[in-house]
Amino acid sequence: MEIYLDKRAVRQIRLSAQDAIEEGDSEALREDILEAFSEDQIEEIERRLDNGDFFEFLTDLLDEWSGDDVDEVFELLDAQLGDVGIDLKFEKRPVAAGDEEEAADDVVDDDDDDDDDFDDDDEEEESLEEEEEEIQGE
């Protein structure tokens, strides 16, 4: 089975994990991870777990977490769910705010170029039409 966590869920887990690192409390993180999964996904995970309890699974996972690395939470989730036959898919690292601006600067606006191409095409068509008229007038 494959489970995909969308960007919003990944972002929320990352923020929550960062808060857990700063505050030393993982209760909110456990709840946010739980909320990232749909009821159907949780039911399927629980069917595959030995103890059948996703909340307990998350508790054990967070007990195993070192508590100082946000990415480790995702690595543990991926590994532990992989052990029960679930392939977890998620965005590995979201684009940082500064990187988004740089990426936006790198984007080329092709619309302007297309307009120029149309103008050139129009001029070429007019030239061709004029040539055809001259040929027909002869």
ZAVEX-241336 format. One record per residue (C-alpha): y, x, z. Coordinates in steps of 0.5 Angstrom, whole numbers, plus 500, padded with zeros to 3 digits. Layout:
// ZAVEX-241336
YXZ ...
This chain:
// ZAVEX-241336
500500500 507502499 513501503 520502500 526503505 533501502 539505503 542501508 536501512 535509511 543509513 542505519 536509522 540515521 546513525 541510530 537517530 544521531 546516537 539517540 540525539 547524542 546519548 538521549 536514549 531512543 531504545 536502540 533507535 526504536 529497535 533499528 526502525 523496527 528492523 528496517 521493516 520486513 515481517 510482512 510489512 510489520 504485519 500489514 502496518 499492524 493490521 492498519 493500526 488502531 492498537 495493532 502494535 507496531 512497537 507501541 506505534 514506534 514508542 508513540 512516534 519517538 515520544 512525539 519526536 523532539 529528539 534533536 533532528 534526524 530528518 524529523 524521525 523520517 518526517 514523523 514516520 512518513 506522516 504517521 504511516 501515511 495516516 494509516 494509508 501507507 506510503 513510505 518511500 526512502 532516500 531523502 538525504 544520502 550523498 555525503 562522503 565529500 559529495 561522493 568524491 566530487 561526484 566521482 570527479 565529475 564523471 567522464 570516462 567515455 571509454 577513452 573517447 570511444 577508443 579514439 573513435 574506433 581508431 579514427 573509424 579504422 583510419 577512415 576505413 583504411 583510407 576508403 579501402 585505399 581509394 577503392 583500390 586506386 579506383 579499381 586499379 585505374 
